[in-house]
């Protein structure tokens, strides 16, 4: 089922459910039951907090930069390649994932990290769906953008155009 705005039909609801599930599991494991927080015994608190700060700073940059270019009330006419979109194709989803990662690492919650793997699979699925919509809408322009921009990890210098040679 395709929707007019190009987003996966369960994108918003799924993200809200992921957020709620993650926060409940993270709080209960990290601050109440301590079922899987043994990682915190091996990684000093200051290291975990620095990681949290860096991941939150990265998430804020990605989300603010992406929302500065693509506003929910106004869809762009072409492929967006500025702001955070210059580096990754899904900066808002990546910002969410970095936030979850930072929280899980900050308390050493292995259950939260395991749940994050599932949340990543969900985000990857909706991102792939949206890429199909964008490829259908923008064709080769989006195809070129995909070749030079990482889906989740920035490509240093972009990827060279592939040739037809065998």
C-alpha positions in Angstrom: 0.0 0.0 0.0 1.5 3.3 -1.1 0.6 6.6 0.5 0.6 10.0 -1.2 3.4 11.5 0.8 5.8 8.6 0.0 6.1 7.4 3.6 5.5 3.8 4.7 1.9 3.5 5.9 3.1 2.3 9.4 6.1 4.7 9.7 4.7 7.1 12.3 2.8 4.5 14.3 5.7 2.1 14.2 8.2 4.7 15.3 6.0 5.7 18.2 5.6 2.1 19.3 9.4 1.6 19.0 10.0 4.7 21.1 7.5 3.6 23.8 8.8 0.0 23.9 12.4 1.1 24.0 11.9 3.7 26.8 9.9 1.3 28.9 12.5 -1.5 28.5 15.4 0.9 29.0 14.0 2.5 32.2 12.9 -0.8 33.7 16.2 -2.6 32.9 18.5 0.3 33.7 16.9 1.7 36.8 14.6 -0.9 38.3 15.5 -4.5 37.6 19.1 -4.3 36.3 18.6 -7.5 34.4 21.3 -6.9 31.8 23.3 -3.9 32.9 26.5 -5.8 33.5 28.2 -3.8 30.7 28.2 -0.8 33.1 30.6 -2.8 35.4 33.3 -2.8 32.7 32.9 0.6 31.0 33.5 3.6 33.2 30.6 6.0 33.6 32.5 9.0 32.1 33.1 7.0 28.9 29.5 6.0 28.7 28.4 9.6 29.3 30.8 11.0 26.7 29.4 8.4 24.2 25.8 9.5 25.2 26.8 13.2 24.6 28.3 12.5 21.2 25.5 10.3 20.1 22.9 12.9 21.2 24.9 15.7 19.5 25.0 13.7 16.3 21.3 13.0 16.5 20.4 16.6 17.1 22.5 17.7 14.1 21.0 15.1 11.8 17.4 15.8 12.8 17.7 19.6 12.8 19.6 19.6 9.5 17.1 17.3 7.9 14.1 19.1 9.1 15.6 22.4 8.0 15.7 21.1 4.5 12.6 18.9 4.4 9.6 20.4 6.2 6.7 18.1 6.9 4.2 20.6 5.6 6.1 21.2 2.3 7.5 18.4 0.1 10.5 19.3 -2.1 10.2 19.2 -5.9 13.4 17.2 -6.4 15.9 15.0 -4.7 17.3 16.7 -1.5 21.1 16.6 -1.4 21.8 19.4 1.1 22.1 19.5 4.8 22.4 16.1 6.5 21.1 14.5 3.3 24.5 15.2 1.7 25.9 12.6 4.0 23.2 10.0 4.6 19.9 9.2 2.9 17.9 8.8 6.1 19.2 11.4 8.6 16.1 11.6 10.7 15.9 7.8 11.2 19.6 7.7 11.9 19.2 10.5 14.5 16.6 8.3 16.3 18.8 5.3 16.2 21.8 7.2 17.6 19.6 8.5 20.4 18.6 4.9 21.3 22.2 3.7 21.0 23.4 6.5 23.3 20.8 5.8 26.0 21.5 2.0 25.9 25.2 2.5 26.1 24.9 5.1 28.9 23.4 2.6 31.3 25.0 -0.5 29.8 21.6 -2.1 29.1 22.2 -5.2 26.9 18.4 -5.8 26.6 18.0 -2.3 25.2 20.8 -3.0 22.7 19.1 -6.2 21.6 15.8 -4.3 21.2 17.7 -1.6 19.2 18.7 -4.3 16.7 15.0 -5.0 16.1 14.3 -1.2 15.9 17.1 -0.9 13.3 15.5 -3.6 11.2 12.2 -1.8 11.3 13.8 1.5 10.4 15.7 -0.2 7.6 12.5 -1.7 6.3 10.6 1.6 6.2 13.7 3.4 4.7 13.9 0.8 1.9 10.2 1.2 1.2 10.6 5.0 1.0 13.6 4.6 -1.3 11.5 2.6 -3.7 8.9 5.4 -3.7 11.7 8.0 -4.3 13.2 5.9 -7.1 9.9 5.7 -8.8 9.2 9.4 -8.4 12.6 10.8 -9.3 14.2 8.0 -11.4 17.8 8.2 -12.3 18.3 11.4 -10.3 17.6 9.5 -7.1 19.6 6.5 -8.4 22.7 8.7 -8.7 22.1 10.1 -5.3 21.9 6.5 -3.8 25.2 5.6 -5.5 27.1 8.5 -3.9 25.4 8.7 -0.5 25.3 6.1 2.2 22.1 4.8 3.5 23.2 4.8 7.2 26.9 5.5 7.1 28.4 8.5 5.2 30.6 7.6 2.3 33.8 9.4 2.3 34.1 11.2 -1.1 31.1 9.4 -2.5 31.2 6.3 -4.6 32.4 6.5 -8.1 29.8 6.0 -10.8 29.7 2.3 -11.8 30.4 1.4 -15.3 28.7 -1.1 -17.6 32.0 -3.0 -18.1 32.0 -6.6 -17.0 
